[in-house]
Amino acid sequence: MTPDFAETVALRALAWLAANDELLPVFLGASGASEDDLREGARDPAFLAALLDFLTMDDAWVTAFCDSAGLDYQAPMAARAALPGGANVHWT
């Protein structure tokens, strides 16, 4: 997955989250972000990565997002890996 497509996936996730009246307050509370921060964060790959970190915490959220976006269930994790901080850490 290219970084550009990863950002596209993350932006689609942001739009899905913003329209989700039940999950949006959970994200805002967990991240400390405001609705204004969402607009600014749309231009920040690190913010988009954090949003994907949040989304991928729950399989039901991933499934709901991917079903609505017509994406494979692996897309959010693949996108997360292509954004800043997404590289696998090798401790050896």
Backbone as XML, in Angstrom:
<?xml version="1.0"?>
<chain id="A" units="angstrom">
  <residue number="1" name="MET">
    <atom name="N" x="0.853" y="-1.177" z="0.000"/>
    <atom name="CA" x="0.000" y="0.000" z="0.000"/>
    <atom name="C" x="0.896" y="1.235" z="0.000"/>
  </residue>
  <residue number="2" name="THR">
    <atom name="N" x="0.568" y="2.170" z="-0.865"/>
    <atom name="CA" x="1.348" y="3.407" z="-0.927"/>
    <atom name="C" x="0.892" y="4.365" z="0.174"/>
  </residue>
  <residue number="3" name="PRO">
    <atom name="N" x="1.778" y="5.270" z="0.584"/>
    <atom name="CA" x="1.374" y="6.268" z="1.578"/>
    <atom name="C" x="0.180" y="7.109" z="1.116"/>
  </residue>
  <residue number="4" name="ASP">
    <atom name="N" x="0.110" y="7.420" z="-0.168"/>
    <atom name="CA" x="-1.017" y="8.206" z="-0.672"/>
    <atom name="C" x="-2.336" y="7.454" z="-0.530"/>
  </residue>
  <residue number="5" name="PHE">
    <atom name="N" x="-2.338" y="6.170" z="-0.889"/>
    <atom name="CA" x="-3.565" y="5.392" z="-0.744"/>
    <atom name="C" x="-3.894" y="5.172" z="0.726"/>
  </residue>
  <residue number="6" name="ALA">
    <atom name="N" x="-2.864" y="5.021" z="1.554"/>
    <atom name="CA" x="-3.086" y="4.882" z="2.996"/>
    <atom name="C" x="-3.779" y="6.126" z="3.550"/>
  </residue>
  <residue number="7" name="GLU">
    <atom name="N" x="-3.359" y="7.289" z="3.106"/>
    <atom name="CA" x="-4.028" y="8.528" z="3.541"/>
    <atom name="C" x="-5.472" y="8.559" z="3.059"/>
  </residue>
  <residue number="8" name="THR">
    <atom name="N" x="-5.715" y="8.071" z="1.856"/>
    <atom name="CA" x="-7.081" y="8.017" z="1.339"/>
    <atom name="C" x="-7.947" y="7.108" z="2.205"/>
  </residue>
  <residue number="9" name="VAL">
    <atom name="N" x="-7.432" y="5.954" z="2.570"/>
    <atom name="CA" x="-8.173" y="5.043" z="3.454"/>
    <atom name="C" x="-8.450" y="5.730" z="4.786"/>
  </residue>
  <residue number="10" name="ALA">
    <atom name="N" x="-7.438" y="6.380" z="5.343"/>
    <atom name="CA" x="-7.599" y="7.060" z="6.632"/>
    <atom name="C" x="-8.603" y="8.210" z="6.541"/>
  </residue>
  <residue number="11" name="LEU">
    <atom name="N" x="-8.592" y="8.941" z="5.451"/>
    <atom name="CA" x="-9.566" y="10.027" z="5.279"/>
    <atom name="C" x="-10.985" y="9.479" z="5.169"/>
  </residue>
  <residue number="12" name="ARG">
    <atom name="N" x="-11.129" y="8.342" z="4.504"/>
    <atom name="CA" x="-12.447" y="7.704" z="4.433"/>
    <atom name="C" x="-12.887" y="7.238" z="5.815"/>
  </residue>
  <residue number="13" name="ALA">
    <atom name="N" x="-11.925" y="6.747" z="6.603"/>
    <atom name="CA" x="-12.229" y="6.344" z="7.977"/>
    <atom name="C" x="-12.624" y="7.556" z="8.816"/>
  </residue>
  <residue number="14" name="LEU">
    <atom name="N" x="-11.957" y="8.669" z="8.610"/>
    <atom name="CA" x="-12.301" y="9.893" z="9.324"/>
    <atom name="C" x="-13.715" y="10.340" z="8.986"/>
  </residue>
  <residue number="15" name="ALA">
    <atom name="N" x="-14.076" y="10.300" z="7.723"/>
    <atom name="CA" x="-15.431" y="10.679" z="7.310"/>
    <atom name="C" x="-16.457" y="9.732" z="7.914"/>
  </residue>
  <residue number="16" name="TRP">
    <atom name="N" x="-16.147" y="8.435" z="7.921"/>
    <atom name="CA" x="-17.054" y="7.450" z="8.515"/>
    <atom name="C" x="-17.213" y="7.699" z="10.011"/>
  </residue>
  <residue number="17" name="LEU">
    <atom name="N" x="-16.107" y="7.952" z="10.667"/>
    <atom name="CA" x="-16.144" y="8.202" z="12.104"/>
    <atom name="C" x="-16.922" y="9.472" z="12.428"/>
  </residue>
  <residue number="18" name="ALA">
    <atom name="N" x="-16.714" y="10.521" z="11.653"/>
    <atom name="CA" x="-17.401" y="11.793" z="11.886"/>
    <atom name="C" x="-18.915" y="11.648" z="11.743"/>
  </residue>
  <residue number="19" name="ALA">
    <atom name="N" x="-19.348" y="10.708" z="10.924"/>
    <atom name="CA" x="-20.784" y="10.484" z="10.720"/>
    <atom name="C" x="-21.372" y="9.494" z="11.721"/>
  </residue>
  <residue number="20" name="ASN">
    <atom name="N" x="-20.526" y="8.903" z="12.557"/>
    <atom name="CA" x="-20.967" y="7.889" z="13.508"/>
    <atom name="C" x="-21.234" y="8.554" z="14.859"/>
  </residue>
  <residue number="21" name="ASP">
    <atom name="N" x="-22.500" y="8.794" z="15.151"/>
    <atom name="CA" x="-22.882" y="9.517" z="16.365"/>
    <atom name="C" x="-22.530" y="8.787" z="17.655"/>
  </residue>
  <residue number="22" name="GLU">
    <atom name="N" x="-22.397" y="7.474" z="17.601"/>
    <atom name="CA" x="-22.048" y="6.712" z="18.798"/>
    <atom name="C" x="-20.544" y="6.633" z="19.014"/>
  </residue>
  <residue number="23" name="LEU">
    <atom name="N" x="-19.783" y="6.452" z="17.947"/>
    <atom name="CA" x="-18.347" y="6.233" z="18.069"/>
    <atom name="C" x="-17.537" y="7.528" z="18.096"/>
  </residue>
  <residue number="24" name="LEU">
    <atom name="N" x="-18.020" y="8.575" z="17.434"/>
    <atom name="CA" x="-17.264" y="9.831" z="17.409"/>
    <atom name="C" x="-16.963" y="10.354" z="18.810"/>
  </residue>
  <residue number="25" name="PRO">
    <atom name="N" x="-17.942" y="10.405" z="19.723"/>
    <atom name="CA" x="-17.614" y="10.891" z="21.068"/>
    <atom name="C" x="-16.592" y="10.008" z="21.791"/>
  </residue>
  <residue number="26" name="VAL">
    <atom name="N" x="-16.582" y="8.717" z="21.498"/>
    <atom name="CA" x="-15.608" y="7.812" z="22.102"/>
    <atom name="C" x="-14.209" y="8.189" z="21.615"/>
  </residue>
  <residue number="27" name="PHE">
    <atom name="N" x="-14.070" y="8.415" z="20.312"/>
    <atom name="CA" x="-12.779" y="8.819" z="19.757"/>
    <atom name="C" x="-12.337" y="10.163" z="20.323"/>
  </residue>
  <residue number="28" name="LEU">
    <atom name="N" x="-13.243" y="11.120" z="20.349"/>
    <atom name="CA" x="-12.886" y="12.447" z="20.869"/>
    <atom name="C" x="-12.453" y="12.357" z="22.329"/>
  </residue>
  <residue number="29" name="GLY">
    <atom name="N" x="-13.157" y="11.570" z="23.115"/>
    <atom name="CA" x="-12.797" y="11.413" z="24.512"/>
    <atom name="C" x="-11.474" y="10.699" z="24.703"/>
  </residue>
  <residue number="30" name="ALA">
    <atom name="N" x="-11.239" y="9.669" z="23.912"/>
    <atom name="CA" x="-10.002" y="8.894" z="24.034"/>
    <atom name="C" x="-8.786" y="9.666" z="23.541"/>
  </residue>
  <residue number="31" name="SER">
    <atom name="N" x="-8.981" y="10.479" z="22.522"/>
    <atom name="CA" x="-7.848" y="11.195" z="21.921"/>
    <atom name="C" x="-7.648" y="12.586" z="22.497"/>
  </residue>
  <residue number="32" name="GLY">
    <atom name="N" x="-8.683" y="13.128" z="23.111"/>
    <atom name="CA" x="-8.600" y="14.511" z="23.581"/>
    <atom name="C" x="-8.779" y="15.515" z="22.458"/>
  </residue>
  <residue number="33" name="ALA">
    <atom name="N" x="-9.130" y="15.043" z="21.288"/>
    <atom name="CA" x="-9.312" y="15.918" z="20.127"/>
    <atom name="C" x="-10.698" y="16.567" z="20.179"/>
  </residue>
  <residue number="34" name="SER">
    <atom name="N" x="-10.787" y="17.713" z="19.526"/>
    <atom name="CA" x="-12.071" y="18.386" z="19.359"/>
    <atom name="C" x="-12.526" y="18.182" z="17.921"/>
  </residue>
  <residue number="35" name="GLU">
    <atom name="N" x="-13.753" y="18.597" z="17.642"/>
    <atom name="CA" x="-14.223" y="18.493" z="16.252"/>
    <atom name="C" x="-13.400" y="19.376" z="15.325"/>
  </residue>
  <residue number="36" name="ASP">
    <atom name="N" x="-12.925" y="20.524" z="15.823"/>
    <atom name="CA" x="-12.036" y="21.364" z="15.012"/>
    <atom name="C" x="-10.722" y="20.643" z="14.719"/>
  </residue>
  <residue number="37" name="ASP">
    <atom name="N" x="-10.233" y="19.881" z="15.700"/>
    <atom name="CA" x="-9.004" y="19.115" z="15.491"/>
    <atom name="C" x="-9.171" y="18.089" z="14.382"/>
  </residue>
  <residue number="38" name="LEU">
    <atom name="N" x="-10.381" y="17.566" z="14.224"/>
    <atom name="CA" x="-10.629" y="16.599" z="13.150"/>
    <atom name="C" x="-10.379" y="17.228" z="11.786"/>
  </residue>
  <residue number="39" name="ARG">
    <atom name="N" x="-10.841" y="18.449" z="11.616"/>
    <atom name="CA" x="-10.643" y="19.137" z="10.331"/>
    <atom name="C" x="-9.159" y="19.387" z="10.078"/>
  </residue>
  <residue number="40" name="GLU">
    <atom name="N" x="-8.455" y="19.836" z="11.099"/>
    <atom name="CA" x="-7.021" y="20.089" z="10.948"/>
    <atom name="C" x="-6.258" y="18.782" z="10.774"/>
  </residue>
  <residue number="41" name="GLY">
    <atom name="N" x="-6.672" y="17.758" z="11.524"/>
    <atom name="CA" x="-5.992" y="16.477" z="11.471"/>
    <atom name="C" x="-6.098" y="15.778" z="10.128"/>
  </residue>
  <residue number="42" name="ALA">
    <atom name="N" x="-7.090" y="16.131" z="9.357"/>
    <atom name="CA" x="-7.260" y="15.526" z="8.034"/>
    <atom name="C" x="-6.052" y="15.798" z="7.135"/>
  </residue>
  <residue number="43" name="ARG">
    <atom name="N" x="-5.278" y="16.808" z="7.460"/>
    <atom name="CA" x="-4.095" y="17.143" z="6.665"/>
    <atom name="C" x="-2.804" y="16.612" z="7.294"/>
  </residue>
  <residue number="44" name="ASP">
    <atom name="N" x="-2.911" y="15.911" z="8.405"/>
    <atom name="CA" x="-1.741" y="15.466" z="9.157"/>
    <atom name="C" x="-1.647" y="13.935" z="9.137"/>
  </residue>
  <residue number="45" name="PRO">
    <atom name="N" x="-0.653" y="13.383" z="8.436"/>
    <atom name="CA" x="-0.532" y="11.931" z="8.373"/>
    <atom name="C" x="-0.399" y="11.272" z="9.756"/>
  </residue>
  <residue number="46" name="ALA">
    <atom name="N" x="0.227" y="11.933" z="10.708"/>
    <atom name="CA" x="0.366" y="11.354" z="12.049"/>
    <atom name="C" x="-0.998" y="11.274" z="12.750"/>
  </residue>
  <residue number="47" name="PHE">
    <atom name="N" x="-1.839" y="12.277" z="12.566"/>
    <atom name="CA" x="-3.186" y="12.248" z="13.132"/>
    <atom name="C" x="-3.998" y="11.137" z="12.483"/>
  </residue>
  <residue number="48" name="LEU">
    <atom name="N" x="-3.885" y="11.011" z="11.166"/>
    <atom name="CA" x="-4.609" y="9.955" z="10.461"/>
    <atom name="C" x="-4.147" y="8.575" z="10.929"/>
  </residue>
  <residue number="49" name="ALA">
    <atom name="N" x="-2.854" y="8.442" z="11.213"/>
    <atom name="CA" x="-2.333" y="7.187" z="11.741"/>
    <atom name="C" x="-2.949" y="6.892" z="13.108"/>
  </residue>
  <residue number="50" name="ALA">
    <atom name="N" x="-3.047" y="7.908" z="13.946"/>
    <atom name="CA" x="-3.647" y="7.726" z="15.270"/>
    <atom name="C" x="-5.123" y="7.342" z="15.146"/>
  </residue>
  <residue number="51" name="LEU">
    <atom name="N" x="-5.805" y="7.919" z="14.182"/>
    <atom name="CA" x="-7.202" y="7.566" z="13.963"/>
    <atom name="C" x="-7.331" y="6.094" z="13.574"/>
  </residue>
  <residue number="52" name="LEU">
    <atom name="N" x="-6.427" y="5.622" z="12.719"/>
    <atom name="CA" x="-6.455" y="4.214" z="12.339"/>
    <atom name="C" x="-6.074" y="3.315" z="13.519"/>
  </residue>
  <residue number="53" name="ASP">
    <atom name="N" x="-5.163" y="3.787" z="14.380"/>
    <atom name="CA" x="-4.854" y="3.037" z="15.597"/>
    <atom name="C" x="-6.121" y="2.837" z="16.420"/>
  </residue>
  <residue number="54" name="PHE">
    <atom name="N" x="-6.893" y="3.894" z="16.560"/>
    <atom name="CA" x="-8.145" y="3.818" z="17.310"/>
    <atom name="C" x="-9.127" y="2.859" z="16.638"/>
  </residue>
  <residue number="55" name="LEU">
    <atom name="N" x="-9.335" y="3.034" z="15.357"/>
    <atom name="CA" x="-10.305" y="2.217" z="14.622"/>
    <atom name="C" x="-9.985" y="0.735" z="14.721"/>
  </residue>
  <residue number="56" name="THR">
    <atom name="N" x="-8.710" y="0.404" z="14.642"/>
    <atom name="CA" x="-8.327" y="-1.007" z="14.612"/>
    <atom name="C" x="-8.292" y="-1.649" z="16.005"/>
  </residue>
  <residue number="57" name="MET">
    <atom name="N" x="-8.703" y="-0.933" z="17.020"/>
    <atom name="CA" x="-8.783" y="-1.511" z="18.362"/>
    <atom name="C" x="-9.951" y="-2.479" z="18.491"/>
  </residue>
  <residue number="58" name="ASP">
    <atom name="N" x="-10.931" y="-2.383" z="17.600"/>
    <atom name="CA" x="-12.126" y="-3.215" z="17.732"/>
    <atom name="C" x="-12.504" y="-3.785" z="16.367"/>
  </residue>
  <residue number="59" name="ASP">
    <atom name="N" x="-12.575" y="-5.092" z="16.300"/>
    <atom name="CA" x="-12.919" y="-5.749" z="15.028"/>
    <atom name="C" x="-14.274" y="-5.303" z="14.495"/>
  </residue>
  <residue number="60" name="ALA">
    <atom name="N" x="-15.218" y="-5.040" z="15.386"/>
    <atom name="CA" x="-16.549" y="-4.606" z="14.943"/>
    <atom name="C" x="-16.471" y="-3.247" z="14.253"/>
  </residue>
  <residue number="61" name="TRP">
    <atom name="N" x="-15.602" y="-2.371" z="14.746"/>
    <atom name="CA" x="-15.442" y="-1.054" z="14.113"/>
    <atom name="C" x="-14.807" y="-1.212" z="12.736"/>
  </residue>
  <residue number="62" name="VAL">
    <atom name="N" x="-13.795" y="-2.067" z="12.645"/>
    <atom name="CA" x="-13.126" y="-2.310" z="11.360"/>
    <atom name="C" x="-14.124" y="-2.875" z="10.364"/>
  </residue>
  <residue number="63" name="THR">
    <atom name="N" x="-14.892" y="-3.848" z="10.799"/>
    <atom name="CA" x="-15.876" y="-4.480" z="9.926"/>
    <atom name="C" x="-16.912" y="-3.472" z="9.448"/>
  </residue>
  <residue number="64" name="ALA">
    <atom name="N" x="-17.434" y="-2.670" z="10.370"/>
    <atom name="CA" x="-18.451" y="-1.680" z="9.996"/>
    <atom name="C" x="-17.890" y="-0.659" z="9.019"/>
  </residue>
  <residue number="65" name="PHE">
    <atom name="N" x="-16.684" y="-0.173" z="9.293"/>
    <atom name="CA" x="-16.072" y="0.806" z="8.388"/>
    <atom name="C" x="-15.822" y="0.195" z="7.012"/>
  </residue>
  <residue number="66" name="CYS">
    <atom name="N" x="-15.182" y="-0.962" z="6.979"/>
    <atom name="CA" x="-14.838" y="-1.584" z="5.695"/>
    <atom name="C" x="-16.085" y="-1.953" z="4.895"/>
  </residue>
  <residue number="67" name="ASP">
    <atom name="N" x="-17.111" y="-2.446" z="5.573"/>
    <atom name="CA" x="-18.357" y="-2.760" z="4.868"/>
    <atom name="C" x="-18.956" y="-1.510" z="4.247"/>
  </residue>
  <residue number="68" name="SER">
    <atom name="N" x="-18.938" y="-0.402" z="4.974"/>
    <atom name="CA" x="-19.528" y="0.830" z="4.432"/>
    <atom name="C" x="-18.672" y="1.437" z="3.328"/>
  </residue>
  <residue number="69" name="ALA">
    <atom name="N" x="-17.357" y="1.221" z="3.399"/>
    <atom name="CA" x="-16.448" y="1.808" z="2.413"/>
    <atom name="C" x="-16.135" y="0.868" z="1.254"/>
  </residue>
  <residue number="70" name="GLY">
    <atom name="N" x="-16.593" y="-0.378" z="1.347"/>
    <atom name="CA" x="-16.303" y="-1.338" z="0.288"/>
    <atom name="C" x="-14.839" y="-1.740" z="0.248"/>
  </residue>
  <residue number="71" name="LEU">
    <atom name="N" x="-14.209" y="-1.796" z="1.414"/>
    <atom name="CA" x="-12.793" y="-2.136" z="1.494"/>
    <atom name="C" x="-12.610" y="-3.514" z="2.117"/>
  </residue>
  <residue number="72" name="ASP">
    <atom name="N" x="-11.495" y="-4.130" z="1.802"/>
    <atom name="CA" x="-11.106" y="-5.380" z="2.438"/>
    <atom name="C" x="-10.854" y="-5.110" z="3.920"/>
  </residue>
  <residue number="73" name="TYR">
    <atom name="N" x="-11.122" y="-6.090" z="4.763"/>
    <atom name="CA" x="-10.956" y="-5.909" z="6.207"/>
    <atom name="C" x="-9.503" y="-5.668" z="6.614"/>
  </residue>
  <residue number="74" name="GLN">
    <atom name="N" x="-8.575" y="-5.985" z="5.757"/>
    <atom name="CA" x="-7.159" y="-5.749" z="6.051"/>
    <atom name="C" x="-6.720" y="-4.324" z="5.716"/>
  </residue>
  <residue number="75" name="ALA">
    <atom name="N" x="-7.542" y="-3.580" z="5.006"/>
    <atom name="CA" x="-7.145" y="-2.248" z="4.532"/>
    <atom name="C" x="-6.757" y="-1.287" z="5.655"/>
  </residue>
  <residue number="76" name="PRO">
    <atom name="N" x="-7.507" y="-1.199" z="6.750"/>
    <atom name="CA" x="-7.093" y="-0.256" z="7.795"/>
    <atom name="C" x="-5.712" y="-0.563" z="8.383"/>
  </residue>
  <residue number="77" name="MET">
    <atom name="N" x="-5.413" y="-1.844" z="8.610"/>
    <atom name="CA" x="-4.092" y="-2.196" z="9.149"/>
    <atom name="C" x="-2.994" y="-1.958" z="8.118"/>
  </residue>
  <residue number="78" name="ALA">
    <atom name="N" x="-3.273" y="-2.252" z="6.867"/>
    <atom name="CA" x="-2.285" y="-2.006" z="5.825"/>
    <atom name="C" x="-2.035" y="-0.512" z="5.675"/>
  </residue>
  <residue number="79" name="ALA">
    <atom name="N" x="-3.102" y="0.265" z="5.759"/>
    <atom name="CA" x="-2.951" y="1.721" z="5.684"/>
    <atom name="C" x="-2.165" y="2.230" z="6.880"/>
  </residue>
  <residue number="80" name="ARG">
    <atom name="N" x="-2.462" y="1.699" z="8.045"/>
    <atom name="CA" x="-1.741" y="2.133" z="9.249"/>
    <atom name="C" x="-0.258" y="1.854" z="9.115"/>
  </residue>
  <residue number="81" name="ALA">
    <atom name="N" x="0.093" y="0.710" z="8.562"/>
    <atom name="CA" x="1.502" y="0.349" z="8.390"/>
    <atom name="C" x="2.219" y="1.283" z="7.426"/>
  </residue>
  <residue number="82" name="ALA">
    <atom name="N" x="1.484" y="1.874" z="6.489"/>
    <atom name="CA" x="2.096" y="2.754" z="5.490"/>
    <atom name="C" x="2.193" y="4.206" z="5.945"/>
  </residue>
  <residue number="83" name="LEU">
    <atom name="N" x="1.603" y="4.529" z="7.084"/>
    <atom name="CA" x="1.640" y="5.899" z="7.600"/>
    <atom name="C" x="2.728" y="6.024" z="8.650"/>
  </residue>
  <residue number="84" name="PRO">
    <atom name="N" x="3.078" y="7.269" z="9.054"/>
    <atom name="CA" x="4.156" y="7.468" z="10.024"/>
    <atom name="C" x="3.974" y="6.635" z="11.291"/>
  </residue>
  <residue number="85" name="GLY">
    <atom name="N" x="5.071" y="5.992" z="11.701"/>
    <atom name="CA" x="5.056" y="5.177" z="12.900"/>
    <atom name="C" x="4.490" y="3.800" z="12.714"/>
  </residue>
  <residue number="86" name="GLY">
    <atom name="N" x="4.172" y="3.434" z="11.491"/>
    <atom name="CA" x="3.516" y="2.152" z="11.243"/>
    <atom name="C" x="4.466" y="1.010" z="10.957"/>
  </residue>
  <residue number="87" name="ALA">
    <atom name="N" x="5.743" y="1.295" z="10.879"/>
    <atom name="CA" x="6.704" y="0.222" z="10.578"/>
    <atom name="C" x="6.762" y="-0.762" z="11.740"/>
  </residue>
  <residue number="88" name="ASN">
    <atom name="N" x="6.957" y="-2.012" z="11.399"/>
    <atom name="CA" x="7.119" y="-3.036" z="12.445"/>
    <atom name="C" x="8.414" y="-2.795" z="13.189"/>
  </residue>
  <residue number="89" name="VAL">
    <atom name="N" x="8.331" y="-2.868" z="14.508"/>
    <atom name="CA" x="9.514" y="-2.690" z="15.337"/>
    <atom name="C" x="10.180" y="-4.035" z="15.525"/>
  </residue>
  <residue number="90" name="HIS">
    <atom name="N" x="11.476" y="-4.081" z="15.247"/>
    <atom name="CA" x="12.257" y="-5.287" z="15.437"/>
    <atom name="C" x="13.216" y="-5.040" z="16.588"/>
  </residue>
  <residue number="91" name="TRP">
    <atom name="N" x="13.036" y="-5.770" z="17.671"/>
    <atom name="CA" x="13.828" y="-5.547" z="18.882"/>
    <atom name="C" x="15.120" y="-6.332" z="18.876"/>
  </residue>
  <residue number="92" name="THR">
    <atom name="N" x="15.345" y="-7.148" z="17.862"/>
    <atom name="CA" x="16.570" y="-7.935" z="17.849"/>
    <atom name="C" x="17.470" y="-7.505" z="16.729"/>
  </residue>
</chain>
